Every structure is written in C-alpha cells, then in structure tokens.
C-alpha cells in the first residue's frame, strides 16, 4: 500500500505522514505486508506492517488519529 499526503497550501509533501489507528487495523486485516509513505520527490519510508502488530500503540495506552 502507498500513502502520500500533499499539502495544497504549500505544494509540499507532508513529511510525517502515517496511517491512523483505524487505517492500520484495516491494513492489517487486509493482509498487506508493506506500507510505503512518500516523504518527498526522492525519498520513501517503507513500513513493515508486522511491526504495527508487534508494537501496537493501543496496548501502551496511546491513542492516535
């Protein structure tokens, strides 16, 4: 799966983009193995979805949106 957030006001990519907890659950349940976030024109962050399962923020009491 691929995610890019583009800011209309500045014309730049949102560098801290990531999936919210609800989207993470959907991605995990869909069986997607890797999640790619575009940082800028030349850089991407590849996230192993299995890491979300092992390090679930909800189990640590952290709620993100």
Steps between C-alpha positions, in 0.01 A plus 500: 500500500621850419423825685583854400370818659541809289438843654301719265588818691879456469532256209722273711471142621403445862817345644351344813222309325386167635181299535266567792403215734175429317679482165771281654236250611354491149846458345589218743167321442546532122825304527715779357866434582668834422383857521691761300489868600631762260713758682604715203579466130788258561442341840260239630452334836415129478314373806473131582135453604605213730673765716162664562374171640806444721511860625130583522466851643156419643660242731718779638195723557589741219211619287578662165280620217 
